[in-house]
């Protein structure tokens, strides 16, 4: 009977640790969002990077890389933004933010004069169910194609 308590105790300790880790990363993500809303994109980028690298929670990682890429875009680091949005698209293809990520990625590629990559991502964004995203993607896709 005593042997049963040891493994259960270990399981409880591990579960508690995992929950505490998740809470810590969720709080760090929330702090990043607050900084983003205040326009402190560089500091927010750092917090989102930390969460993306260290968290094992898939949804939290997806939101973190999306926001990290958005911060890079706002800082006019278009190469970094494009790479991070593209990574989001590659790693999280079923995420509801996929078409928004494609639209932002396309804009970042366009700013870097990478018109072929821009056109590909605008085409992906056109698959969105959101008419605003579809309209923006369609208009911008035409501009990208002109430059190819």
C-alpha positions as CSV (number, residue, x, y, z in Angstrom):
1,X,0.0,0.0,0.0
2,X,2.9,2.4,0.8
3,X,4.3,1.9,-2.7
4,X,1.1,3.3,-4.2
5,X,1.4,6.6,-2.4
6,X,4.9,7.4,-3.8
7,X,3.9,7.3,-7.5
8,X,0.7,9.2,-6.8
9,X,2.7,11.8,-4.9
10,X,5.1,12.2,-7.8
11,X,2.3,12.5,-10.3
12,X,0.7,15.2,-8.2
13,X,4.0,17.1,-7.9
14,X,4.6,16.9,-11.7
15,X,1.0,18.0,-12.5
16,X,1.3,20.9,-10.1
17,X,4.6,22.0,-11.7
18,X,3.1,21.8,-15.2
19,X,0.1,23.9,-14.1
20,X,2.3,26.5,-12.5
21,X,4.5,26.7,-15.6
22,X,1.4,27.2,-17.8
23,X,0.1,29.9,-15.5
24,X,3.5,31.7,-15.6
25,X,3.6,31.6,-19.5
26,X,0.0,32.8,-19.7
27,X,0.8,35.7,-17.4
28,X,3.9,36.6,-19.5
29,X,1.7,36.4,-22.7
30,X,-0.9,38.8,-21.1
31,X,1.9,41.2,-20.1
32,X,3.1,41.1,-23.7
33,X,-0.4,42.0,-24.9
34,X,-0.6,44.9,-22.6
35,X,2.7,46.2,-23.9
36,X,1.6,45.7,-27.5
37,X,-1.6,47.7,-26.8
38,X,0.5,50.5,-25.4
39,X,2.7,50.5,-28.6
40,X,5.7,49.1,-26.8
41,X,6.4,46.6,-29.6
42,X,10.0,45.9,-28.8
43,X,9.4,44.9,-25.2
44,X,6.2,43.0,-26.2
45,X,8.3,41.1,-28.8
46,X,10.7,39.9,-26.1
47,X,7.9,38.6,-23.9
48,X,6.1,36.8,-26.8
49,X,9.5,35.3,-27.9
50,X,10.0,34.0,-24.4
51,X,6.5,32.3,-24.3
52,X,6.9,30.9,-27.8
53,X,10.3,29.3,-27.0
54,X,9.5,28.0,-23.5
55,X,5.9,27.1,-23.4
56,X,4.7,23.6,-24.4
57,X,1.0,24.7,-24.8
58,X,0.2,24.6,-28.5
59,X,-2.4,27.4,-28.5
60,X,-0.3,29.7,-26.4
61,X,2.7,29.1,-28.7
62,X,0.5,29.8,-31.7
63,X,-0.8,33.1,-30.3
64,X,2.7,34.1,-29.2
65,X,4.4,33.6,-32.6
66,X,1.5,35.5,-34.2
67,X,1.9,38.4,-31.9
68,X,5.7,38.2,-32.1
69,X,5.4,38.5,-35.9
70,X,2.9,41.4,-35.6
71,X,5.3,43.2,-33.3
72,X,8.1,42.8,-35.8
73,X,5.9,44.2,-38.5
74,X,4.9,47.2,-36.4
75,X,8.7,47.8,-35.8
76,X,9.1,47.7,-39.6
77,X,11.3,44.6,-39.4
78,X,9.6,43.2,-42.4
79,X,12.0,40.3,-43.1
80,X,11.6,39.0,-39.5
81,X,7.9,39.5,-39.6
82,X,7.5,37.6,-42.9
83,X,9.6,34.7,-41.6
84,X,7.7,34.5,-38.3
85,X,4.3,34.7,-40.0
86,X,5.4,32.1,-42.5
87,X,6.5,29.9,-39.6
88,X,3.1,30.4,-38.0
89,X,1.5,29.3,-41.2
90,X,3.7,26.2,-41.5
91,X,3.4,25.1,-37.8
92,X,-0.3,25.9,-37.2
93,X,-2.1,25.4,-40.5
94,X,-5.4,24.7,-38.7
95,X,-5.3,27.8,-36.4
96,X,-8.2,30.3,-36.9
97,X,-5.6,33.1,-37.3
98,X,-4.1,31.4,-40.4
99,X,-5.7,33.8,-43.0
100,X,-4.8,36.9,-40.9
101,X,-1.2,35.6,-40.7
102,X,-1.1,35.0,-44.4
103,X,-2.4,38.6,-45.0
104,X,0.3,40.1,-42.7
105,X,3.0,37.9,-44.2
106,X,2.0,38.9,-47.7
107,X,2.2,42.6,-46.7
108,X,5.6,42.0,-45.1
109,X,6.9,40.2,-48.2
110,X,5.5,42.9,-50.4
111,X,7.4,45.5,-48.3
112,X,10.6,43.5,-48.9
113,X,9.8,43.4,-52.6
114,X,9.5,39.6,-52.5
115,X,6.4,39.7,-54.8
116,X,6.2,36.0,-55.5
117,X,6.0,35.1,-51.7
118,X,3.6,38.0,-51.3
119,X,1.3,36.7,-54.0
120,X,1.3,33.2,-52.5
121,X,0.3,34.5,-49.1
122,X,-2.3,36.9,-50.5
123,X,-3.8,33.9,-52.3
124,X,-4.0,32.0,-49.1
125,X,-5.6,34.9,-47.3
126,X,-8.3,35.0,-50.0
127,X,-9.5,31.6,-48.7
128,X,-10.7,33.4,-45.5
129,X,-14.4,33.5,-44.6
130,X,-13.9,37.1,-43.6
131,X,-15.0,39.4,-46.4
132,X,-12.6,42.2,-45.3
133,X,-9.6,39.9,-45.4
134,X,-10.8,38.5,-48.8
135,X,-11.2,42.0,-50.3
136,X,-7.8,43.2,-49.0
137,X,-6.1,40.1,-50.2
138,X,-7.7,40.3,-53.6
139,X,-6.7,43.9,-54.2
140,X,-3.2,43.3,-53.0
141,X,-2.7,40.1,-54.9
142,X,-3.2,42.1,-58.1
143,X,-0.5,44.5,-57.1
144,X,1.9,41.6,-56.3
145,X,1.2,40.0,-59.6
146,X,2.0,43.2,-61.5
147,X,5.5,43.2,-59.9
148,X,6.3,39.6,-60.7
